[in-house]
Amino acid sequence: MKTKAFTLLMLLGIISNAQITITANDAPQPGDVFVNAHDTTVENIYPGVPGEDVIWDFSILGEDKVDTTFIVQASQVDFNNEYPEATIAEIMPQDTLFLQTTTDALTLIGERNKLYRVKFDDPIKGLQFPITYGTTFQDSGHFLFYSPYDTVVQGVQIDTVNLERSYSLHDTCIAYGTLKLPHATYNNVLMIKETLKIHEKLSVYTQWGWVDVEDSIYTVIRYDVYKNGYGSQLLDLLIDPENGSVKSATYKWTESNPVAIMNNVNLNIYPNPAQNTINVTVPYNQTKAYILNNNGQILSAKDYNSHQFYIDISNLPASTYFLKVETPVGTTTKKFIKE
């Protein structure tokens, strides 16, 4: 683990920054691609204090990993019928968020990943427009999630899991100034402090009926930095509520190195091994897919206009093959087995 035995303070800025306003025009749009780096081993770093014309120097942040987020129209994503209010989908390596963009807000409608699909019965507004220095806004949200969960824990049969979460959000735009990141410096940025209180109830259904497992209330604090025309945070800091230090940082990474994008195209193949067809998911809706043998010879090539599709492999002899996909933001390859 690396050590950063110093504090990054907000310093009075020498450059005069014009106050800016974030509007719905700065919200994510279909076709946007965001390449982000994550530093999860930060130590003794603090976000600083509120102010005007300030400088945040986070140029020392590390790159524990880099990944890519894609914004597409919600209608292009599977299960979109479960989120009819959503206008865009934010496809990340592990999750997909369904969002609604309007002139006055960016609202979270639901989320899905490999474990669950959630739809808010009370959607929460993550951002309310316009945002400028001194702006304060708040909102609440709620969802109730049921899922079959057939398992035995310490001799107790569990049939269903019930997760309920309530959110209370309070955001304040606390500062504006200049942001220094490892690869670039950005003038005229806004910093928002987000305080999110979460009430979570977890219960399971057993042979004795519903049993409460957990009932907890906790607070998540983040500092987010925005700039006109980018569509997402330049910097997201997760804060330790006990001492105010930064627990982890996610920030805009340079797109000048295409290798990082190529290596982070999230390609999934299932089932694997397979007999007749393979199902393929990629985080973009324009894909060219190639099947290659062990010698690198191309056996087939086809264009797809969806981020989810299937390929007929019934005519291939039993062996090991490679699926190569090309997307507008990069290329990746994964092995699969034909039984």
N, C-alpha and C positions, 0 to 999 in steps of 0.2 A: 504494500500500500504506500502510495507516495504521500509525502508530508508537505503541507503548505503552512509553515509556521509564521504566518503573518495575516493581517486583516486588510481586506480591500474596502477602503472607506469611500464614501461619496465625497469628492473634492469640489471646491468651488471652481466653476468653469471659467476659462479665459475666453473661449469662443462664445459669442452671444447667439443663443438659439431662439428662433422664433417659436412661439407657442403653436402647437399643432392641434388638430382635431381629427380623431379617428371616426369614420362614418361607415355605413354599410358598404360603401365602395371599396373599403379596405378589408372586408370580410373575405374568406376563402371563396374561390370561384372554380367551377369545373375546369379541369385541365391543369390546375396548379400542381406543382410538384415541390415538396419541401424536403431538403436533405438536412438532417439534424445530427449533431454529435451529442453524446451524453458523458458527463463526468460524474461518476457515482462514488468517488472516493475523496471528495473534497473535505478539507479540514480547516477549521479556524478561518472561515470566510464568512463575512457578514454583508448583507445587502446595503447597509448604510442608513442614512437619515433622509427624510423628505426635503425637498427644496426646489429652487428654480435655477436654471442654467447650471446644472451640475454635471460631473463626469463620473461615470462608473467604469472602472478599469478591471475587466474580467479577462484580459488577454492571457492570463496564466492558466486558464481552464484546460484540462486534459481531454483526451478523446478515448474513453474506454470502449466505446462502440459508436458506429455511425449507421443510421438507418434512413429509410425513405418513406414519406407519407404522400399519398395520392388523393386528390380531390376529384370526384366524378359526380355526375348527376345521380341522384338517389334511384332514379328509375332504371339505371344500368346495373344495379346490384341485386343479387338474389335476396329474397325475403322482403323486398321493398314494399310489397303489398301490406306488410304488417306495420309499416310506418308511412301511411299515406300523406301525412303532413310534411314529411321531410322533403327538402329540395336538393340537398347535396349529401354525399356520403364521404366520410374521411377514412380512407383505408390505410391502416397502420400495420406493422408486421404481425401484431398479435390480436388486434381488435379492429372493428369497424364501427364508427360512430355515425348515426343518422341525425342530421342537423337541418334546421329550417332557418333560412336567411330572409329577413324582411328589412324594410328601411329603418326599423327602430330596434332590432335585436338579432342576435345569433343564439338560437335556442336548441338545446339538446333534447331530441325526441326519443332516442333509444340507443342501444348498444348491443352488439353481438360479437361473440368470439367462439372458440371451440367448446367452451363449457356451457354457455348460456346465451339466451336472447332476451333482452329486457326492453320493454316499452314503458315509458313514463306515463302514468295516468295524470300526473301534474308535471308537464315539461318544465325544465329550468332554463332561464335565460342566462347564458354564460357571459354575454356582453350585451349592454344596452347602449344604443347609439343616440346622439353623438357623444364622444368621450373627449374631454379636454382636461387640462390641469385643474384640479379641485373637484371634478365630477365625482359624485357618490351615487351608487345605485345598489339595489338589493332585490332578491327574489327567493322563492322557495320551490322545491320539487319533491316528487315522491314516486316510488314504484314498489310493486309487490310482485315477487317472482316465485313461482312454483315450478318444481321440476321433479320428475320421477328419479329416484336414487336408490336402486335396489342393491343393498349391501348389508353386511352384518358387522357391527362394531361392538367388541367385547360381549359377544353373545346376544346382542340386541338387534333385531331385524328392523332396518330402516327402509321405508317405502318411498317417502317423499321429503323433499327439503323445501322450506319456505323461508325466503329472505325478503325482508321489508326494510327499505331505507327512506328516510326523510332528510331533506337537505335545506339548510338555511344559508343563503349566500349574501355576503356584504363586500362590495368592491369600492375602493377609493383610488382615484388617480392622484398619487402623492407627489409626483415630481416630473420634470422634463429636463432634457439635456442631451448629453453625448454618451454613447455606449461603445466601449472598446472590447472587441472579441478577438480570439486568437488569429483570425484570418482577415479581419476588416474592422474599420471604425465607422459608426453610424451617427450622424448628427440629427438633431430634431426628433428625438424619440420621447415617448411617454412611458412612465412606470406606473403600473397598477398593483396595489396590494389587495389580494383576495383572501378573505377569511370565510372558510366553508365549514359550518358545523353539521355533523352527520350523526343521526340517530339510527342505529342498526339493530334489528331484531332478527335472530336466527332460530328457527325451530324445526324439528323433524317429526315425522309421523311414524309411530312404532305400534307394537301390538297393544300398548296401553293408551293409544291415542297420541295427541300432539304433546311434545315435550319441548320446553324452552331450553335452548342451548346457550344462547348469548343475548344479552341486552346491553348495548354499550353506546356511549355518546363520546365522540372525539372531534377534534378540530384540526383541519388541514389549512395551512397558511402558505400562500405562494406569492411571489413577486414576478410579474410578467412585464416585459418591455415590448412596445409596439412602435411601428413606424408606418407612415403612409405608403401605400402601394405594395406592401409585402404580402399581406393576406394571412399572416400567422405571427406568433410571437417570435421576436428575434432572440429572446432569452426567457427561460422559465426556471425560476428558482424554487425548490421545495424547501421549506423552512422547518427547523426543529422548534416546536412551540415552547419547549422548556428553556432554551437559552438564546433563541433567535438566530442561530447560525444556519448556514446553508447545508442541507443534507445531500442534495444532488442538484445538478444543473443540466438543462437541455438548451442547446443554442444552435443558431443558424451556422451551418458548416459550409465551407466553400464548395461550389459546384464545379470548380476548375479541375477536379480529379475525377474523371468518369469511372475509374476502376471502383471507387467506393460505391457509386450508384449501381454499377453492374453487379457487384457482389451482394447487393442488398435488395435485388428484385426477389420478392418473396414467392417462390414457386412451390406449390404443393401438388403431389400426385397420390391418388388413392383409387382403388386399393393397390397395394404394392407389397407382395407380388400380385399379378393380375392374370386373368385368363383370356377375356374377350375384349374388354374396354378398360381404359384408364380415364378417370375424371381429373381434370386439371384446373387449378385456380391460380391466377396471377393478379396482382393489384392494378391492372390496367385493362382497358377494354379494346385495345388494338394490339394484337399479338400475332407473330408468325412462329409456328411451332415446327420443329424438325425432329424426326426420329433417326438416330444414328446407331450403327452397330459398334462392336468393340474396336474395329479398325478405323473408326471415325468416318465411315462412308454414310452419306445421307440416303436413307431408305424412303423417306417421304417428307413432304413439306406442304404446309397449308396455312392460309391466313384465317384468323378468327376475329370477330368483332364483339367479343364478350370477354370479361375477365374470368368466366367459368365456362368450360366446354369439355366434351369427351372425345377420345380418339379410339377408333376401332383398331385393335391389334390382333384380331382373331386369325389373320393370315400370316402372322409372324411365327417362326419356329420358336420353341422354348429356348430361351437364352437370356442373357443380360443385355440391356439396351440403355441408351441415353436419350433423354428429352431435352432439347435445347430450345429456349424461347427467346425471341427478340421483341422488346417493347420500345416505345418511344423514349424511354429513360434508361435503357440498359439491356444487357443480355445475361442469362444464367443457364446452367445446365444441371440436370439431376438424373441419377441413375434409377432405372426401374427393372423389374424382373418379369418376364413373360413365362408363365408356367405351362 
